[in-house]
Each structure stands twice: as structure tokens, then as C-alpha cells.
């Protein structure tokens, strides 16, 4: 059960006593930002992995060229 508080943008959950925002556009905006940050983090992780692969390949090529 939820009860209205003085600020009409919020309601209070009686059981958990949590203050909840009732603005759906803010919720959707938050979810979009969170999704975008997740995608950015994934891209950054992929960039780092590619850089590690590149460095490893360079080391392998260096070792192979020294053996000739």
C-alpha cells in the first residue's frame, strides 16, 4: 500500500517505508541512461580486450622474428 506525501511527485510505501518517485518520464530517462552506460562500459571493455590481444600478438610476432 502506498500513501501520498506532501510532495506530489512521491508516494511512500507503507510496508518498506521507501519514498517512491511517481514520475514515469523520469523513470524512463533513468532507464535509458542506465542502458547507455551499460553499453558504453561494454564497448570500453571490448576496446581493452582488443588492446590486450594486440599487445599479445605483437609479443608473439617479436619472439617469432627473433627466432629466425
mmCIF file as Biopython writes it, N, C-alpha, C and O atoms, coordinates in Angstrom:
data_model
#
loop_
_atom_site.group_PDB
_atom_site.id
_atom_site.type_symbol
_atom_site.label_atom_id
_atom_site.label_alt_id
_atom_site.label_comp_id
_atom_site.label_asym_id
_atom_site.label_entity_id
_atom_site.label_seq_id
_atom_site.pdbx_PDB_ins_code
_atom_site.Cartn_x
_atom_site.Cartn_y
_atom_site.Cartn_z
_atom_site.occupancy
_atom_site.B_iso_or_equiv
_atom_site.auth_seq_id
_atom_site.auth_asym_id
_atom_site.pdbx_PDB_model_num
ATOM 1   N N  . UNK A ? 1  ? 0.851  -1.184  0.000   1.0 0.0 1  A 1 
ATOM 2   C CA . UNK A ? 1  ? 0.000  0.000   0.000   1.0 0.0 1  A 1 
ATOM 3   C C  . UNK A ? 1  ? 0.892  1.240   0.000   1.0 0.0 1  A 1 
ATOM 4   O O  . UNK A ? 1  ? 1.939  1.274   0.646   1.0 0.0 1  A 1 
ATOM 5   N N  . UNK A ? 2  ? 0.458  2.238   -0.726  1.0 0.0 2  A 1 
ATOM 6   C CA . UNK A ? 2  ? 1.219  3.467   -0.852  1.0 0.0 2  A 1 
ATOM 7   C C  . UNK A ? 2  ? 0.381  4.650   -0.389  1.0 0.0 2  A 1 
ATOM 8   O O  . UNK A ? 2  ? -0.833 4.692   -0.586  1.0 0.0 2  A 1 
ATOM 9   N N  . UNK A ? 3  ? 1.067  5.615   0.234   1.0 0.0 3  A 1 
ATOM 10  C CA . UNK A ? 3  ? 0.391  6.806   0.729   1.0 0.0 3  A 1 
ATOM 11  C C  . UNK A ? 3  ? 1.031  8.040   0.121   1.0 0.0 3  A 1 
ATOM 12  O O  . UNK A ? 3  ? 2.247  8.103   -0.055  1.0 0.0 3  A 1 
ATOM 13  N N  . UNK A ? 4  ? 0.198  9.019   -0.198  1.0 0.0 4  A 1 
ATOM 14  C CA . UNK A ? 4  ? 0.694  10.271  -0.757  1.0 0.0 4  A 1 
ATOM 15  C C  . UNK A ? 4  ? 1.427  11.062  0.333   1.0 0.0 4  A 1 
ATOM 16  O O  . UNK A ? 4  ? 1.027  11.048  1.497   1.0 0.0 4  A 1 
ATOM 17  N N  . UNK A ? 5  ? 2.495  11.746  -0.058  1.0 0.0 5  A 1 
ATOM 18  C CA . UNK A ? 5  ? 3.220  12.626  0.862   1.0 0.0 5  A 1 
ATOM 19  C C  . UNK A ? 5  ? 3.023  14.068  0.402   1.0 0.0 5  A 1 
ATOM 20  O O  . UNK A ? 5  ? 2.346  14.317  -0.595  1.0 0.0 5  A 1 
ATOM 21  N N  . UNK A ? 6  ? 3.619  15.023  1.133   1.0 0.0 6  A 1 
ATOM 22  C CA . UNK A ? 6  ? 3.411  16.442  0.795   1.0 0.0 6  A 1 
ATOM 23  C C  . UNK A ? 6  ? 3.803  16.752  -0.640  1.0 0.0 6  A 1 
ATOM 24  O O  . UNK A ? 6  ? 3.063  17.422  -1.361  1.0 0.0 6  A 1 
ATOM 25  N N  . UNK A ? 7  ? 4.963  16.266  -1.054  1.0 0.0 7  A 1 
ATOM 26  C CA . UNK A ? 7  ? 5.422  16.484  -2.426  1.0 0.0 7  A 1 
ATOM 27  C C  . UNK A ? 7  ? 4.692  15.486  -3.321  1.0 0.0 7  A 1 
ATOM 28  O O  . UNK A ? 7  ? 4.870  14.276  -3.177  1.0 0.0 7  A 1 
ATOM 29  N N  . UNK A ? 8  ? 3.876  15.984  -4.240  1.0 0.0 8  A 1 
ATOM 30  C CA . UNK A ? 8  ? 3.019  15.109  -5.052  1.0 0.0 8  A 1 
ATOM 31  C C  . UNK A ? 8  ? 3.789  14.240  -6.041  1.0 0.0 8  A 1 
ATOM 32  O O  . UNK A ? 8  ? 3.213  13.338  -6.650  1.0 0.0 8  A 1 
ATOM 33  N N  . UNK A ? 9  ? 5.085  14.502  -6.208  1.0 0.0 9  A 1 
ATOM 34  C CA . UNK A ? 9  ? 5.881  13.666  -7.113  1.0 0.0 9  A 1 
ATOM 35  C C  . UNK A ? 9  ? 6.215  12.316  -6.487  1.0 0.0 9  A 1 
ATOM 36  O O  . UNK A ? 9  ? 6.680  11.404  -7.171  1.0 0.0 9  A 1 
ATOM 37  N N  . UNK A ? 10 ? 5.975  12.192  -5.175  1.0 0.0 10 A 1 
ATOM 38  C CA . UNK A ? 10 ? 6.383  10.990  -4.455  1.0 0.0 10 A 1 
ATOM 39  C C  . UNK A ? 10 ? 5.221  10.367  -3.701  1.0 0.0 10 A 1 
ATOM 40  O O  . UNK A ? 10 ? 4.241  11.028  -3.358  1.0 0.0 10 A 1 
ATOM 41  N N  . UNK A ? 11 ? 5.364  9.068   -3.454  1.0 0.0 11 A 1 
ATOM 42  C CA . UNK A ? 11 ? 4.472  8.347   -2.551  1.0 0.0 11 A 1 
ATOM 43  C C  . UNK A ? 11 ? 5.346  7.511   -1.624  1.0 0.0 11 A 1 
ATOM 44  O O  . UNK A ? 11 ? 6.492  7.204   -1.952  1.0 0.0 11 A 1 
ATOM 45  N N  . UNK A ? 12 ? 4.807  7.147   -0.476  1.0 0.0 12 A 1 
ATOM 46  C CA . UNK A ? 12 ? 5.557  6.325   0.467   1.0 0.0 12 A 1 
ATOM 47  C C  . UNK A ? 12 ? 4.945  4.936   0.522   1.0 0.0 12 A 1 
ATOM 48  O O  . UNK A ? 12 ? 3.736  4.773   0.691   1.0 0.0 12 A 1 
ATOM 49  N N  . UNK A ? 13 ? 5.812  3.936   0.374   1.0 0.0 13 A 1 
ATOM 50  C CA . UNK A ? 13 ? 5.386  2.546   0.519   1.0 0.0 13 A 1 
ATOM 51  C C  . UNK A ? 13 ? 5.266  2.286   2.014   1.0 0.0 13 A 1 
ATOM 52  O O  . UNK A ? 13 ? 6.246  2.423   2.747   1.0 0.0 13 A 1 
ATOM 53  N N  . UNK A ? 14 ? 4.089  1.917   2.467   1.0 0.0 14 A 1 
ATOM 54  C CA . UNK A ? 14 ? 3.833  1.751   3.896   1.0 0.0 14 A 1 
ATOM 55  C C  . UNK A ? 14 ? 4.656  0.599   4.479   1.0 0.0 14 A 1 
ATOM 56  O O  . UNK A ? 14 ? 5.178  0.708   5.589   1.0 0.0 14 A 1 
ATOM 57  N N  . UNK A ? 15 ? 4.771  -0.491  3.741   1.0 0.0 15 A 1 
ATOM 58  C CA . UNK A ? 15 ? 5.470  -1.668  4.256   1.0 0.0 15 A 1 
ATOM 59  C C  . UNK A ? 15 ? 6.977  -1.443  4.377   1.0 0.0 15 A 1 
ATOM 60  O O  . UNK A ? 15 ? 7.563  -1.718  5.424   1.0 0.0 15 A 1 
ATOM 61  N N  . UNK A ? 16 ? 7.606  -0.945  3.311   1.0 0.0 16 A 1 
ATOM 62  C CA . UNK A ? 16 ? 9.064  -0.776  3.329   1.0 0.0 16 A 1 
ATOM 63  C C  . UNK A ? 16 ? 9.488  0.627   3.779   1.0 0.0 16 A 1 
ATOM 64  O O  . UNK A ? 16 ? 10.661 0.870   4.060   1.0 0.0 16 A 1 
ATOM 65  N N  . UNK A ? 17 ? 8.515  1.545   3.843   1.0 0.0 17 A 1 
ATOM 66  C CA . UNK A ? 17 ? 8.758  2.950   4.183   1.0 0.0 17 A 1 
ATOM 67  C C  . UNK A ? 17 ? 9.633  3.656   3.152   1.0 0.0 17 A 1 
ATOM 68  O O  . UNK A ? 17 ? 10.213 4.703   3.437   1.0 0.0 17 A 1 
ATOM 69  N N  . UNK A ? 18 ? 9.727  3.083   1.958   1.0 0.0 18 A 1 
ATOM 70  C CA . UNK A ? 18 ? 10.507 3.694   0.887   1.0 0.0 18 A 1 
ATOM 71  C C  . UNK A ? 18 ? 9.739  4.863   0.286   1.0 0.0 18 A 1 
ATOM 72  O O  . UNK A ? 18 ? 8.513  4.837   0.187   1.0 0.0 18 A 1 
ATOM 73  N N  . UNK A ? 19 ? 10.481 5.884   -0.112  1.0 0.0 19 A 1 
ATOM 74  C CA . UNK A ? 19 ? 9.910  7.034   -0.796  1.0 0.0 19 A 1 
ATOM 75  C C  . UNK A ? 19 ? 10.066 6.776   -2.293  1.0 0.0 19 A 1 
ATOM 76  O O  . UNK A ? 19 ? 11.188 6.629   -2.778  1.0 0.0 19 A 1 
ATOM 77  N N  . UNK A ? 20 ? 8.970  6.719   -3.020  1.0 0.0 20 A 1 
ATOM 78  C CA . UNK A ? 20 ? 8.996  6.338   -4.434  1.0 0.0 20 A 1 
ATOM 79  C C  . UNK A ? 20 ? 8.608  7.509   -5.322  1.0 0.0 20 A 1 
ATOM 80  O O  . UNK A ? 20 ? 7.656  8.238   -5.041  1.0 0.0 20 A 1 
ATOM 81  N N  . UNK A ? 21 ? 9.366  7.674   -6.401  1.0 0.0 21 A 1 
ATOM 82  C CA . UNK A ? 21 ? 9.075  8.711   -7.375  1.0 0.0 21 A 1 
ATOM 83  C C  . UNK A ? 21 ? 7.988  8.201   -8.308  1.0 0.0 21 A 1 
ATOM 84  O O  . UNK A ? 21 ? 8.083  7.083   -8.813  1.0 0.0 21 A 1 
ATOM 85  N N  . UNK A ? 22 ? 6.957  9.002   -8.545  1.0 0.0 22 A 1 
ATOM 86  C CA . UNK A ? 22 ? 5.844  8.578   -9.392  1.0 0.0 22 A 1 
ATOM 87  C C  . UNK A ? 22 ? 5.931  9.147   -10.804 1.0 0.0 22 A 1 
ATOM 88  O O  . UNK A ? 22 ? 5.021  8.938   -11.606 1.0 0.0 22 A 1 
ATOM 89  N N  . UNK A ? 23 ? 7.010  9.862   -11.122 1.0 0.0 23 A 1 
ATOM 90  C CA . UNK A ? 23 ? 7.166  10.471  -12.428 1.0 0.0 23 A 1 
ATOM 91  C C  . UNK A ? 23 ? 7.714  9.437   -13.416 1.0 0.0 23 A 1 
ATOM 92  O O  . UNK A ? 23 ? 8.896  9.098   -13.367 1.0 0.0 23 A 1 
ATOM 93  N N  . UNK A ? 24 ? 6.862  8.938   -14.305 1.0 0.0 24 A 1 
ATOM 94  C CA . UNK A ? 24 ? 7.250  7.894   -15.249 1.0 0.0 24 A 1 
ATOM 95  C C  . UNK A ? 24 ? 8.265  8.367   -16.274 1.0 0.0 24 A 1 
ATOM 96  O O  . UNK A ? 24 ? 9.111  7.584   -16.706 1.0 0.0 24 A 1 
ATOM 97  N N  . UNK A ? 25 ? 8.202  9.634   -16.673 1.0 0.0 25 A 1 
ATOM 98  C CA . UNK A ? 25 ? 9.177  10.132  -17.653 1.0 0.0 25 A 1 
ATOM 99  C C  . UNK A ? 25 ? 10.583 10.150  -17.039 1.0 0.0 25 A 1 
ATOM 100 O O  . UNK A ? 25 ? 11.561 9.853   -17.725 1.0 0.0 25 A 1 
ATOM 101 N N  . UNK A ? 26 ? 10.686 10.496  -15.756 1.0 0.0 26 A 1 
ATOM 102 C CA . UNK A ? 26 ? 11.989 10.454  -15.085 1.0 0.0 26 A 1 
ATOM 103 C C  . UNK A ? 26 ? 12.489 9.017   -14.964 1.0 0.0 26 A 1 
ATOM 104 O O  . UNK A ? 26 ? 13.683 8.755   -15.107 1.0 0.0 26 A 1 
ATOM 105 N N  . UNK A ? 27 ? 11.582 8.101   -14.704 1.0 0.0 27 A 1 
ATOM 106 C CA . UNK A ? 27 ? 11.950 6.691   -14.617 1.0 0.0 27 A 1 
ATOM 107 C C  . UNK A ? 27 ? 12.471 6.187   -15.960 1.0 0.0 27 A 1 
ATOM 108 O O  . UNK A ? 27 ? 13.497 5.510   -16.017 1.0 0.0 27 A 1 
ATOM 109 N N  . UNK A ? 28 ? 11.766 6.515   -17.030 1.0 0.0 28 A 1 
ATOM 110 C CA . UNK A ? 28 ? 12.205 6.098   -18.360 1.0 0.0 28 A 1 
ATOM 111 C C  . UNK A ? 28 ? 13.542 6.723   -18.734 1.0 0.0 28 A 1 
ATOM 112 O O  . UNK A ? 28 ? 14.390 6.067   -19.339 1.0 0.0 28 A 1 
ATOM 113 N N  . UNK A ? 29 ? 13.729 7.984   -18.378 1.0 0.0 29 A 1 
ATOM 114 C CA . UNK A ? 29 ? 15.001 8.667   -18.640 1.0 0.0 29 A 1 
ATOM 115 C C  . UNK A ? 29 ? 16.133 7.981   -17.872 1.0 0.0 29 A 1 
ATOM 116 O O  . UNK A ? 29 ? 17.215 7.774   -18.421 1.0 0.0 29 A 1 
ATOM 117 N N  . UNK A ? 30 ? 15.893 7.631   -16.624 1.0 0.0 30 A 1 
ATOM 118 C CA . UNK A ? 30 ? 16.882 6.934   -15.805 1.0 0.0 30 A 1 
ATOM 119 C C  . UNK A ? 30 ? 17.249 5.589   -16.437 1.0 0.0 30 A 1 
ATOM 120 O O  . UNK A ? 30 ? 18.424 5.230   -16.514 1.0 0.0 30 A 1 
ATOM 121 N N  . UNK A ? 31 ? 16.233 4.852   -16.887 1.0 0.0 31 A 1 
ATOM 122 C CA . UNK A ? 31 ? 16.484 3.545   -17.501 1.0 0.0 31 A 1 
ATOM 123 C C  . UNK A ? 31 ? 17.294 3.685   -18.785 1.0 0.0 31 A 1 
ATOM 124 O O  . UNK A ? 31 ? 18.175 2.868   -19.054 1.0 0.0 31 A 1 
ATOM 125 N N  . UNK A ? 32 ? 17.003 4.716   -19.582 1.0 0.0 32 A 1 
ATOM 126 C CA . UNK A ? 32 ? 17.751 4.948   -20.816 1.0 0.0 32 A 1 
ATOM 127 C C  . UNK A ? 32 ? 19.213 5.284   -20.517 1.0 0.0 32 A 1 
ATOM 128 O O  . UNK A ? 32 ? 20.120 4.792   -21.188 1.0 0.0 32 A 1 
ATOM 129 N N  . UNK A ? 33 ? 19.434 6.127   -19.502 1.0 0.0 33 A 1 
ATOM 130 C CA . UNK A ? 33 ? 20.806 6.479   -19.115 1.0 0.0 33 A 1 
ATOM 131 C C  . UNK A ? 33 ? 21.558 5.247   -18.615 1.0 0.0 33 A 1 
ATOM 132 O O  . UNK A ? 33 ? 22.728 5.044   -18.938 1.0 0.0 33 A 1 
ATOM 133 N N  . UNK A ? 34 ? 20.872 4.440   -17.830 1.0 0.0 34 A 1 
ATOM 134 C CA . UNK A ? 34 ? 21.492 3.225   -17.294 1.0 0.0 34 A 1 
ATOM 135 C C  . UNK A ? 34 ? 21.859 2.263   -18.420 1.0 0.0 34 A 1 
ATOM 136 O O  . UNK A ? 34 ? 22.935 1.666   -18.402 1.0 0.0 34 A 1 
ATOM 137 N N  . UNK A ? 35 ? 20.968 2.110   -19.401 1.0 0.0 35 A 1 
ATOM 138 C CA . UNK A ? 35 ? 21.230 1.249   -20.550 1.0 0.0 35 A 1 
ATOM 139 C C  . UNK A ? 35 ? 22.406 1.785   -21.366 1.0 0.0 35 A 1 
ATOM 140 O O  . UNK A ? 35 ? 23.265 1.018   -21.800 1.0 0.0 35 A 1 
ATOM 141 N N  . UNK A ? 36 ? 22.440 3.099   -21.571 1.0 0.0 36 A 1 
ATOM 142 C CA . UNK A ? 36 ? 23.526 3.719   -22.324 1.0 0.0 36 A 1 
ATOM 143 C C  . UNK A ? 36 ? 24.862 3.516   -21.606 1.0 0.0 36 A 1 
ATOM 144 O O  . UNK A ? 36 ? 25.868 3.209   -22.245 1.0 0.0 36 A 1 
ATOM 145 N N  . UNK A ? 37 ? 24.876 3.685   -20.293 1.0 0.0 37 A 1 
ATOM 146 C CA . UNK A ? 37 ? 26.115 3.490   -19.529 1.0 0.0 37 A 1 
ATOM 147 C C  . UNK A ? 37 ? 26.568 2.033   -19.609 1.0 0.0 37 A 1 
ATOM 148 O O  . UNK A ? 37 ? 27.765 1.755   -19.672 1.0 0.0 37 A 1 
ATOM 149 N N  . UNK A ? 38 ? 25.630 1.125   -19.606 1.0 0.0 38 A 1 
ATOM 150 C CA . UNK A ? 38 ? 25.952 -0.290  -19.729 1.0 0.0 38 A 1 
ATOM 151 C C  . UNK A ? 38 ? 26.609 -0.568  -21.082 1.0 0.0 38 A 1 
ATOM 152 O O  . UNK A ? 38 ? 27.601 -1.293  -21.159 1.0 0.0 38 A 1 
ATOM 153 N N  . UNK A ? 39 ? 26.054 0.008   -22.138 1.0 0.0 39 A 1 
ATOM 154 C CA . UNK A ? 39 ? 26.611 -0.172  -23.481 1.0 0.0 39 A 1 
ATOM 155 C C  . UNK A ? 39 ? 27.992 0.460   -23.586 1.0 0.0 39 A 1 
ATOM 156 O O  . UNK A ? 39 ? 28.896 -0.113  -24.195 1.0 0.0 39 A 1 
ATOM 157 N N  . UNK A ? 40 ? 28.157 1.632   -22.995 1.0 0.0 40 A 1 
ATOM 158 C CA . UNK A ? 40 ? 29.463 2.303   -23.012 1.0 0.0 40 A 1 
ATOM 159 C C  . UNK A ? 40 ? 30.497 1.459   -22.276 1.0 0.0 40 A 1 
ATOM 160 O O  . UNK A ? 40 ? 31.626 1.312   -22.744 1.0 0.0 40 A 1 
ATOM 161 N N  . UNK A ? 41 ? 30.120 0.911   -21.138 1.0 0.0 41 A 1 
ATOM 162 C CA . UNK A ? 41 ? 31.040 0.055   -20.376 1.0 0.0 41 A 1 
ATOM 163 C C  . UNK A ? 41 ? 31.415 -1.188  -21.173 1.0 0.0 41 A 1 
ATOM 164 O O  . UNK A ? 41 ? 32.570 -1.614  -21.157 1.0 0.0 41 A 1 
ATOM 165 N N  . UNK A ? 42 ? 30.445 -1.766  -21.867 1.0 0.0 42 A 1 
ATOM 166 C CA . UNK A ? 42 ? 30.708 -2.952  -22.676 1.0 0.0 42 A 1 
ATOM 167 C C  . UNK A ? 42 ? 31.682 -2.622  -23.814 1.0 0.0 42 A 1 
ATOM 168 O O  . UNK A ? 42 ? 32.600 -3.394  -24.094 1.0 0.0 42 A 1 
ATOM 169 N N  . UNK A ? 43 ? 31.480 -1.485  -24.459 1.0 0.0 43 A 1 
ATOM 170 C CA . UNK A ? 43 ? 32.383 -1.053  -25.535 1.0 0.0 43 A 1 
ATOM 171 C C  . UNK A ? 43 ? 33.785 -0.822  -24.993 1.0 0.0 43 A 1 
ATOM 172 O O  . UNK A ? 43 ? 34.767 -1.232  -25.612 1.0 0.0 43 A 1 
ATOM 173 N N  . UNK A ? 44 ? 33.884 -0.170  -23.844 1.0 0.0 44 A 1 
ATOM 174 C CA . UNK A ? 44 ? 35.198 0.077   -23.250 1.0 0.0 44 A 1 
ATOM 175 C C  . UNK A ? 44 ? 35.901 -1.223  -22.882 1.0 0.0 44 A 1 
ATOM 176 O O  . UNK A ? 44 ? 37.114 -1.345  -23.054 1.0 0.0 44 A 1 
ATOM 177 N N  . UNK A ? 45 ? 35.146 -2.192  -22.378 1.0 0.0 45 A 1 
ATOM 178 C CA . UNK A ? 45 ? 35.730 -3.496  -22.056 1.0 0.0 45 A 1 
ATOM 179 C C  . UNK A ? 45 ? 36.230 -4.194  -23.315 1.0 0.0 45 A 1 
ATOM 180 O O  . UNK A ? 45 ? 37.300 -4.803  -23.306 1.0 0.0 45 A 1 
ATOM 181 N N  . UNK A ? 46 ? 35.462 -4.107  -24.395 1.0 0.0 46 A 1 
ATOM 182 C CA . UNK A ? 46 ? 35.875 -4.713  -25.665 1.0 0.0 46 A 1 
ATOM 183 C C  . UNK A ? 46 ? 37.132 -4.033  -26.205 1.0 0.0 46 A 1 
ATOM 184 O O  . UNK A ? 46 ? 38.028 -4.699  -26.724 1.0 0.0 46 A 1 
ATOM 185 N N  . UNK A ? 47 ? 37.197 -2.713  -26.082 1.0 0.0 47 A 1 
ATOM 186 C CA . UNK A ? 47 ? 38.391 -1.991  -26.525 1.0 0.0 47 A 1 
ATOM 187 C C  . UNK A ? 47 ? 39.613 -2.461  -25.752 1.0 0.0 47 A 1 
ATOM 188 O O  . UNK A ? 47 ? 40.679 -2.674  -26.330 1.0 0.0 47 A 1 
ATOM 189 N N  . UNK A ? 48 ? 39.457 -2.621  -24.463 1.0 0.0 48 A 1 
ATOM 190 C CA . UNK A ? 48 ? 40.564 -3.070  -23.621 1.0 0.0 48 A 1 
ATOM 191 C C  . UNK A ? 48 ? 40.995 -4.489  -24.006 1.0 0.0 48 A 1 
ATOM 192 O O  . UNK A ? 48 ? 42.190 -4.778  -24.076 1.0 0.0 48 A 1 
ATOM 193 N N  . UNK A ? 49 ? 40.042 -5.357  -24.251 1.0 0.0 49 A 1 
ATOM 194 C CA . UNK A ? 49 ? 40.367 -6.728  -24.635 1.0 0.0 49 A 1 
ATOM 195 C C  . UNK A ? 49 ? 41.088 -6.766  -25.984 1.0 0.0 49 A 1 
ATOM 196 O O  . UNK A ? 49 ? 42.035 -7.532  -26.163 1.0 0.0 49 A 1 
ATOM 197 N N  . UNK A ? 50 ? 40.640 -5.942  -26.926 1.0 0.0 50 A 1 
ATOM 198 C CA . UNK A ? 50 ? 41.291 -5.887  -28.235 1.0 0.0 50 A 1 
ATOM 199 C C  . UNK A ? 50 ? 42.723 -5.377  -28.077 1.0 0.0 50 A 1 
ATOM 200 O O  . UNK A ? 50 ? 43.636 -5.884  -28.729 1.0 0.0 50 A 1 
ATOM 201 N N  . UNK A ? 51 ? 42.919 -4.396  -27.230 1.0 0.0 51 A 1 
ATOM 202 C CA . UNK A ? 51 ? 44.268 -3.867  -26.982 1.0 0.0 51 A 1 
ATOM 203 C C  . UNK A ? 51 ? 45.165 -4.941  -26.374 1.0 0.0 51 A 1 
ATOM 204 O O  . UNK A ? 51 ? 46.336 -5.051  -26.736 1.0 0.0 51 A 1 
ATOM 205 N N  . UNK A ? 52 ? 44.622 -5.729  -25.458 1.0 0.0 52 A 1 
ATOM 206 C CA . UNK A ? 52 ? 45.399 -6.822  -24.861 1.0 0.0 52 A 1 
ATOM 207 C C  . UNK A ? 52 ? 45.760 -7.872  -25.907 1.0 0.0 52 A 1 
ATOM 208 O O  . UNK A ? 52 ? 46.880 -8.384  -25.909 1.0 0.0 52 A 1 
ATOM 209 N N  . UNK A ? 53 ? 44.832 -8.192  -26.788 1.0 0.0 53 A 1 
ATOM 210 C CA . UNK A ? 53 ? 45.094 -9.153  -27.863 1.0 0.0 53 A 1 
ATOM 211 C C  . UNK A ? 53 ? 46.174 -8.605  -28.788 1.0 0.0 53 A 1 
ATOM 212 O O  . UNK A ? 53 ? 47.083 -9.332  -29.189 1.0 0.0 53 A 1 
ATOM 213 N N  . UNK A ? 54 ? 46.075 -7.342  -29.120 1.0 0.0 54 A 1 
ATOM 214 C CA . UNK A ? 54 ? 47.051 -6.693  -29.992 1.0 0.0 54 A 1 
ATOM 215 C C  . UNK A ? 54 ? 48.442 -6.746  -29.370 1.0 0.0 54 A 1 
ATOM 216 O O  . UNK A ? 54 ? 49.413 -7.077  -30.049 1.0 0.0 54 A 1 
ATOM 217 N N  . UNK A ? 55 ? 48.542 -6.428  -28.102 1.0 0.0 55 A 1 
ATOM 218 C CA . UNK A ? 55 ? 49.825 -6.465  -27.397 1.0 0.0 55 A 1 
ATOM 219 C C  . UNK A ? 55 ? 50.395 -7.881  -27.378 1.0 0.0 55 A 1 
ATOM 220 O O  . UNK A ? 55 ? 51.589 -8.076  -27.606 1.0 0.0 55 A 1 
ATOM 221 N N  . UNK A ? 56 ? 49.558 -8.847  -27.110 1.0 0.0 56 A 1 
ATOM 222 C CA . UNK A ? 56 ? 49.990 -10.246 -27.090 1.0 0.0 56 A 1 
ATOM 223 C C  . UNK A ? 56 ? 50.471 -10.685 -28.465 1.0 0.0 56 A 1 
ATOM 224 O O  . UNK A ? 56 ? 51.489 -11.369 -28.579 1.0 0.0 56 A 1 
ATOM 225 N N  . UNK A ? 57 ? 49.750 -10.300 -29.504 1.0 0.0 57 A 1 
ATOM 226 C CA . UNK A ? 57 ? 50.154 -10.653 -30.869 1.0 0.0 57 A 1 
ATOM 227 C C  . UNK A ? 57 ? 51.497 -10.016 -31.224 1.0 0.0 57 A 1 
ATOM 228 O O  . UNK A ? 57 ? 52.335 -10.642 -31.874 1.0 0.0 57 A 1 
ATOM 229 N N  . UNK A ? 58 ? 51.695 -8.783  -30.798 1.0 0.0 58 A 1 
ATOM 230 C CA . UNK A ? 58 ? 52.973 -8.113  -31.055 1.0 0.0 58 A 1 
ATOM 231 C C  . UNK A ? 58 ? 54.123 -8.837  -30.363 1.0 0.0 58 A 1 
ATOM 232 O O  . UNK A ? 58 ? 55.209 -8.969  -30.928 1.0 0.0 58 A 1 
ATOM 233 N N  . UNK A ? 59 ? 53.887 -9.298  -29.160 1.0 0.0 59 A 1 
ATOM 234 C CA . UNK A ? 59 ? 54.916 -10.052 -28.429 1.0 0.0 59 A 1 
ATOM 235 C C  . UNK A ? 59 ? 55.224 -11.363 -29.148 1.0 0.0 59 A 1 
ATOM 236 O O  . UNK A ? 59 ? 56.386 -11.743 -29.291 1.0 0.0 59 A 1 
ATOM 237 N N  . UNK A ? 60 ? 54.192 -12.039 -29.593 1.0 0.0 60 A 1 
ATOM 238 C CA . UNK A ? 60 ? 54.369 -13.311 -30.305 1.0 0.0 60 A 1 
ATOM 239 C C  . UNK A ? 60 ? 55.151 -13.081 -31.589 1.0 0.0 60 A 1 
ATOM 240 O O  . UNK A ? 60 ? 56.081 -13.831 -31.888 1.0 0.0 60 A 1 
ATOM 241 N N  . UNK A ? 61 ? 54.789 -12.063 -32.346 1.0 0.0 61 A 1 
ATOM 242 C CA . UNK A ? 61 ? 55.490 -11.754 -33.591 1.0 0.0 61 A 1 
ATOM 243 C C  . UNK A ? 61 ? 56.949 -11.385 -33.327 1.0 0.0 61 A 1 
ATOM 244 O O  . UNK A ? 61 ? 57.840 -11.752 -34.093 1.0 0.0 61 A 1 
ATOM 245 N N  . UNK A ? 62 ? 57.178 -10.664 -32.251 1.0 0.0 62 A 1 
ATOM 246 C CA . UNK A ? 62 ? 58.542 -10.290 -31.890 1.0 0.0 62 A 1 
ATOM 247 C C  . UNK A ? 62 ? 59.375 -11.533 -31.569 1.0 0.0 62 A 1 
ATOM 248 O O  . UNK A ? 62 ? 60.518 -11.652 -32.011 1.0 0.0 62 A 1 
ATOM 249 N N  . UNK A ? 63 ? 58.810 -12.437 -30.815 1.0 0.0 63 A 1 
ATOM 250 C CA . UNK A ? 63 ? 59.506 -13.675 -30.449 1.0 0.0 63 A 1 
ATOM 251 C C  . UNK A ? 63 ? 59.786 -14.514 -31.698 1.0 0.0 63 A 1 
ATOM 252 O O  . UNK A ? 63 ? 60.870 -15.077 -31.852 1.0 0.0 63 A 1 
ATOM 253 N N  . UNK A ? 64 ? 58.796 -14.584 -32.580 1.0 0.0 64 A 1 
ATOM 254 C CA . UNK A ? 64 ? 58.966 -15.381 -33.803 1.0 0.0 64 A 1 
ATOM 255 C C  . UNK A ? 64 ? 60.023 -14.769 -34.727 1.0 0.0 64 A 1 
ATOM 256 O O  . UNK A ? 64 ? 60.775 -15.498 -35.374 1.0 0.0 64 A 1 
ATOM 257 N N  . UNK A ? 65 ? 60.083 -13.456 -34.790 1.0 0.0 65 A 1 
ATOM 258 C CA . UNK A ? 65 ? 61.079 -12.815 -35.653 1.0 0.0 65 A 1 
ATOM 259 C C  . UNK A ? 65 ? 62.491 -12.959 -35.085 1.0 0.0 65 A 1 
ATOM 260 O O  . UNK A ? 65 ? 63.462 -12.995 -35.842 1.0 0.0 65 A 1 
ATOM 261 N N  . UNK A ? 66 ? 62.611 -13.040 -33.773 1.0 0.0 66 A 1 
ATOM 262 C CA . UNK A ? 66 ? 63.914 -13.235 -33.135 1.0 0.0 66 A 1 
ATOM 263 C C  . UNK A ? 66 ? 64.436 -14.643 -33.374 1.0 0.0 66 A 1 
ATOM 264 O O  . UNK A ? 66 ? 65.649 -14.851 -33.416 1.0 0.0 66 A 1 
ATOM 265 N N  . UNK A ? 67 ? 63.557 -15.595 -33.530 1.0 0.0 67 A 1 
ATOM 266 C CA . UNK A ? 67 ? 63.950 -16.990 -33.702 1.0 0.0 67 A 1 
ATOM 267 C C  . UNK A ? 67 ? 64.489 -17.252 -35.123 1.0 0.0 67 A 1 
ATOM 268 O O  . UNK A ? 67 ? 65.143 -18.272 -35.345 1.0 0.0 67 A 1 
ATOM 269 N N  . UNK A ? 68 ? 64.237 -16.386 -36.050 1.0 0.0 68 A 1 
ATOM 270 C CA . UNK A ? 68 ? 64.679 -16.608 -37.428 1.0 0.0 68 A 1 
ATOM 271 C C  . UNK A ? 68 ? 66.096 -16.255 -37.645 1.0 0.0 68 A 1 
ATOM 272 O O  . UNK A ? 68 ? 66.604 -16.392 -38.758 1.0 0.0 68 A 1 
#
